[in-house]
Amino acid sequence: MTNESGAKVLDIGNKYIANQVTIAGIDEMQRMAMCWHLKQHIGLSGSPGIGKTSSIMALGGLFGHDLKTYQENCAEGMKESRLIARRDLVAKNGGTETVDTPMVAVLAMRAGAPCYLDEFDQLQFTVQKRFNPALDDRRFIKYGANEIQDAADGFMLMVSYNDNYKAKGNLEDAVADRIF
């Protein structure tokens, strides 16, 4: 599709996103909007306080999603049970049973919705790596004893991280290779 001046534009309803590269390149909001439109996973890095979360929340609003539904602020030492699934004991027939309770990432995959994980670099690499099959062509995540959650259409993961902050500020290499 082209606009009245003949420039190519993405057709996303009534929203205009420039997609031509100029001498200055494209800005981060244009890059994120194109990634969102193409259902590509998004990574946004920068110093604390520069507006990464605000930018991602604004982008969600642009595309009609309230990202607070499937959002989690990651913290140093956070276990995958806060993001993927946790094991709970529930009362059943006078005893107890262990059940796997899906958390934010699995719930977003089921719903086919975007999931936003802020401060993703604070997670240990082993926790970050658990997202690899959800971020590549396999588009699933394993949890619990034998549960597998396939990503419904519309699922995408967005992560923000503070580059070189508190001596962490990094994404695990395989994760970094899977996001834009």
C-alpha positions as CSV (number, residue, x, y, z in Angstrom):
1,M,0.0,0.0,0.0
2,T,1.2,3.5,-0.7
3,N,0.2,6.9,0.6
4,E,-0.6,9.9,-1.5
5,S,3.1,10.8,-2.0
6,G,3.8,7.3,-3.2
7,A,5.7,6.1,0.0
8,K,5.1,2.5,1.1
9,V,3.2,2.2,4.3
10,L,2.0,-0.7,6.4
11,D,-1.8,-1.3,6.2
12,I,-2.9,-1.6,9.8
13,G,-6.3,-0.1,9.6
14,N,-6.4,3.7,10.1
15,K,-2.9,3.8,11.6
16,Y,0.1,5.1,9.6
17,I,3.6,3.7,10.3
18,A,6.5,4.7,8.1
19,N,8.5,1.7,7.0
20,Q,11.1,3.1,4.8
21,V,14.7,3.5,6.0
22,T,16.1,7.0,5.8
23,I,19.6,8.3,6.4
24,A,18.6,8.6,10.0
25,G,17.2,5.1,10.0
26,I,13.9,4.3,11.7
27,D,13.1,5.2,15.3
28,E,12.4,2.7,18.0
29,M,8.6,3.3,18.0
30,Q,8.4,2.6,14.3
31,R,10.5,-0.5,14.7
32,M,8.3,-1.8,17.6
33,A,5.1,-1.0,15.7
34,M,6.4,-2.9,12.6
35,C,7.4,-5.8,14.9
36,W,4.0,-5.8,16.5
37,H,2.2,-5.7,13.2
38,L,4.3,-8.7,12.0
39,K,3.8,-10.5,15.4
40,Q,7.5,-10.6,16.1
41,H,8.8,-10.7,19.6
42,I,10.1,-7.3,20.8
43,G,13.1,-6.5,23.0
44,L,13.7,-3.0,24.2
45,S,16.9,-2.0,26.0
46,G,18.1,1.2,27.6
47,S,19.0,3.0,30.8
48,P,16.6,3.1,33.7
49,G,13.9,5.8,33.4
50,I,14.1,6.5,29.7
51,G,10.6,5.4,29.0
52,K,10.8,1.7,27.8
53,T,7.7,0.6,29.8
54,S,5.8,3.8,28.8
55,S,6.6,3.2,25.1
56,I,5.5,-0.4,25.2
57,M,2.3,0.5,27.1
58,A,1.6,3.2,24.5
59,L,2.2,0.7,21.7
60,G,-0.3,-1.7,23.2
61,G,-2.9,1.1,23.4
62,L,-2.2,1.9,19.7
63,F,-3.1,-1.7,18.8
64,G,-6.0,-2.0,21.2
65,H,-4.4,-4.1,24.0
66,D,-4.3,-3.4,27.7
67,L,-0.9,-4.8,28.5
68,K,-1.4,-4.8,32.2
69,T,-3.4,-8.0,31.8
70,Y,-0.4,-10.0,30.9
71,Q,2.5,-8.1,32.5
72,E,5.1,-8.9,35.1
73,N,8.0,-7.0,36.5
74,C,10.9,-9.4,36.8
75,A,13.2,-9.2,39.7
76,E,16.6,-10.6,40.5
77,G,16.3,-14.1,41.8
78,M,12.7,-14.5,40.4
79,K,11.8,-18.1,39.7
80,E,10.1,-19.3,36.6
81,S,7.1,-20.3,38.8
82,R,6.1,-16.5,38.9
83,L,6.1,-16.3,35.1
84,I,5.3,-19.7,33.6
85,A,3.5,-21.9,36.1
86,R,3.6,-22.7,39.8
87,R,2.8,-25.9,41.6
88,D,0.0,-25.7,44.2
89,L,-1.4,-28.1,46.7
90,V,-5.2,-28.2,46.7
91,A,-7.6,-30.1,48.9
92,K,-9.4,-33.0,47.2
93,N,-11.5,-35.8,48.7
94,G,-10.0,-35.4,52.2
95,G,-6.4,-35.3,50.9
96,T,-4.3,-33.0,48.7
97,E,-3.4,-33.0,45.1
98,T,-0.7,-31.1,43.3
99,V,-1.9,-28.9,40.4
100,D,0.0,-26.7,38.0
101,T,-1.4,-23.2,38.0
102,P,-0.6,-21.3,34.8
103,M,1.0,-17.8,35.3
104,V,1.3,-14.7,33.1
105,A,3.3,-16.1,30.1
106,V,1.2,-19.3,29.8
107,L,-2.1,-17.3,30.2
108,A,-1.0,-14.9,27.5
109,M,-0.1,-17.9,25.2
110,R,-3.6,-19.4,25.8
111,A,-5.3,-16.2,25.1
112,G,-3.3,-15.3,22.0
113,A,-2.3,-12.0,23.6
114,P,0.8,-10.0,24.0
115,C,2.8,-10.6,27.2
116,Y,5.2,-7.9,28.6
117,L,8.0,-8.8,30.9
118,D,9.8,-5.8,32.3
119,E,13.4,-5.9,33.6
120,F,13.8,-9.3,31.9
121,D,17.6,-9.0,32.3
122,Q,17.2,-9.5,36.1
123,L,16.2,-13.1,35.5
124,Q,18.9,-15.8,35.7
125,F,19.8,-17.1,32.3
126,T,18.3,-20.5,33.2
127,V,14.9,-18.8,33.6
128,Q,15.3,-16.7,30.4
129,K,16.1,-19.9,28.5
130,R,12.8,-21.5,29.5
131,F,11.2,-19.0,27.0
132,N,13.2,-20.2,24.0
133,P,10.6,-22.6,22.5
134,A,7.9,-20.0,22.9
135,L,10.1,-17.5,21.0
136,D,11.0,-19.6,18.0
137,D,9.0,-21.5,15.4
138,R,8.0,-24.2,17.9
139,R,5.8,-21.6,19.8
140,F,5.1,-23.7,22.9
141,I,6.3,-23.8,26.5
142,K,6.5,-26.8,28.8
143,Y,5.5,-26.6,32.4
144,G,4.6,-28.8,35.4
145,A,4.8,-32.5,35.1
146,N,3.7,-33.0,31.5
147,E,1.9,-29.8,30.4
148,I,2.6,-28.2,27.1
149,Q,1.0,-24.9,26.1
150,D,1.0,-23.9,22.5
151,A,0.9,-20.3,21.6
152,A,-2.5,-19.2,20.2
153,D,-2.4,-16.7,17.3
154,G,-1.7,-13.3,18.5
155,F,0.8,-14.3,21.2
156,M,4.0,-12.3,21.3
157,L,6.5,-11.6,24.0
158,M,7.8,-8.2,24.7
159,V,10.8,-7.7,27.1
160,S,12.5,-4.7,28.3
161,Y,15.9,-4.6,30.0
162,N,18.5,-2.2,31.3
163,D,21.6,-2.7,29.2
164,N,24.6,-3.1,31.5
165,Y,22.7,-2.2,34.6
166,K,23.8,-3.6,38.0
167,A,26.4,-5.8,36.2
168,K,23.6,-7.8,34.7
169,G,21.8,-6.0,31.9
170,N,22.1,-8.9,29.5
171,L,19.9,-11.3,27.7
172,E,20.9,-14.9,27.4
173,D,22.3,-15.3,23.9
174,A,19.6,-17.7,22.5
175,V,16.9,-15.4,23.9
176,A,18.5,-12.3,22.3
177,D,18.7,-14.2,19.0
178,R,14.9,-14.7,19.0
179,I,13.7,-11.1,19.6
180,F,13.9,-7.9,17.6
